[in-house]
Amino acid sequence: MVLVPAAIVLRGGLYDDAWIHLRLARNLLATGRPEFNPGDPVLSTSSLPWTVALAALSAVGGASAAGLAAFGAAISCAAAGC
């Protein structure tokens, strides 16, 4: 689990689910609804709590790739009991 956030930082990009969740989080902040395309009410997240957590992190300015990787690593570590 820790390797995925590390790979995001090392490769310098976001792919698939990570990008989708970030777009949903951005739209949640902008419109109040977690939609991929604003105005198109389709649930496109596999984890609404993660989307809400990313929106909260984005709201306080931590939406950089490094910030998201650190956040993901901390959540993974907490889940594993580190």
C-alpha positions in Angstrom: 0.0 0.0 0.0 2.8 2.4 0.7 4.4 1.7 -2.6 1.5 3.1 -4.6 1.7 6.6 -3.1 5.5 6.5 -3.5 5.2 5.6 -7.1 2.9 8.6 -7.7 5.7 10.9 -6.3 8.5 9.1 -8.2 6.8 9.0 -11.5 5.3 12.4 -11.2 1.8 11.6 -12.3 -1.5 10.3 -11.3 -3.2 7.4 -13.0 -6.6 5.8 -13.2 -8.4 5.7 -9.9 -6.2 8.4 -8.3 -7.0 10.9 -11.0 -10.7 10.0 -11.0 -10.9 10.5 -7.2 -9.1 13.8 -7.5 -11.4 15.1 -10.2 -14.4 14.0 -8.1 -12.9 15.8 -5.0 -12.3 18.9 -7.0 -15.9 18.9 -8.3 -17.2 18.2 -4.8 -15.5 21.4 -3.6 -16.6 23.4 -6.5 -20.2 22.3 -6.8 -21.0 20.4 -3.6 -21.6 17.2 -5.5 -19.0 14.4 -6.2 -19.6 14.2 -10.0 -17.0 13.5 -12.6 -18.6 16.0 -15.0 -20.5 18.8 -13.2 -24.2 18.5 -13.9 -24.0 14.8 -14.9 -25.3 13.0 -11.7 -23.5 9.7 -12.1 -21.8 8.0 -9.1 -18.4 7.3 -10.4 -16.4 6.6 -7.3 -15.7 3.3 -5.7 -15.0 5.0 -2.3 -17.0 8.0 -1.4 -15.1 8.4 2.0 -11.8 8.6 0.1 -13.2 11.2 -2.2 -14.5 13.3 0.7 -11.1 12.9 2.5 -9.3 14.2 -0.7 -11.7 17.1 -0.9 -10.9 18.0 2.7 -7.2 17.7 2.1 -7.6 19.9 -1.1 -9.5 22.5 0.9 -6.6 23.0 3.2 -4.1 23.2 0.3 -2.6 19.7 0.5 -3.6 18.5 -3.0 0.0 18.3 -4.5 1.2 14.9 -5.6 3.6 14.8 -2.7 0.9 15.8 -0.2 -1.4 13.1 -1.5 1.3 10.5 -1.4 2.0 11.3 2.2 -1.7 11.3 3.1 -2.1 7.9 1.4 1.0 6.5 3.1 -0.3 7.7 6.5 -3.7 6.1 5.9 -2.1 2.9 4.8 0.2 2.8 7.8 -2.7 3.5 10.2 -4.7 0.7 8.6 -1.8 -1.7 8.9 -1.2 -0.7 12.5 2.2 0.9 12.1 
